[in-house]
Amino acid sequence: MSLDRTVLAFAGLMILISVALTHFVSPWWWLLTAFVGANLLQSSFTGFCPAAMIFRKLGVGRGTPAGCGFK
């Protein structure tokens, strides 16, 4: 899996987890959803993504552009 797809999968997983926690535990978990969304938005403008840096250190490769398989 490429780095871009790994970051998107992680962000999606965090959003789904925060929605479940909001439903079953407390409405305050919406803050996690807002944080993930704000991080995705700022990284689209700045290119700075802490999750990508962590996954890169864990050995996730860059892969093909957009994960489409085109070269």
Contacts in CASP RR format, 6 or more apart in sequence:
PFRMAT RR
TARGET T0000
AUTHOR 0000-0000-0000
METHOD contacts of the structure
MODEL  1
MSLDRTVLAFAGLMILISVALTHFVSPWWWLLTAFVGANLLQSSFTGFCP
AAMIFRKLGVGRGTPAGCGFK
1 9 0 8 1.000
1 60 0 8 1.000
2 60 0 8 1.000
2 61 0 8 1.000
2 62 0 8 1.000
2 63 0 8 1.000
2 64 0 8 1.000
2 67 0 8 1.000
3 52 0 8 1.000
3 55 0 8 1.000
3 56 0 8 1.000
3 60 0 8 1.000
3 61 0 8 1.000
3 62 0 8 1.000
3 63 0 8 1.000
4 62 0 8 1.000
4 63 0 8 1.000
4 66 0 8 1.000
4 67 0 8 1.000
5 67 0 8 1.000
6 55 0 8 1.000
6 60 0 8 1.000
7 49 0 8 1.000
7 51 0 8 1.000
7 52 0 8 1.000
7 55 0 8 1.000
10 51 0 8 1.000
10 55 0 8 1.000
11 36 0 8 1.000
11 37 0 8 1.000
11 39 0 8 1.000
11 40 0 8 1.000
11 51 0 8 1.000
12 36 0 8 1.000
14 32 0 8 1.000
14 36 0 8 1.000
15 33 0 8 1.000
15 36 0 8 1.000
15 37 0 8 1.000
17 32 0 8 1.000
18 29 0 8 1.000
18 30 0 8 1.000
18 32 0 8 1.000
18 33 0 8 1.000
18 36 0 8 1.000
19 29 0 8 1.000
19 33 0 8 1.000
21 29 0 8 1.000
21 32 0 8 1.000
22 28 0 8 1.000
22 29 0 8 1.000
22 30 0 8 1.000
22 33 0 8 1.000
39 49 0 8 1.000
39 50 0 8 1.000
39 51 0 8 1.000
42 48 0 8 1.000
43 49 0 8 1.000
43 52 0 8 1.000
64 70 0 8 1.000
64 71 0 8 1.000
END
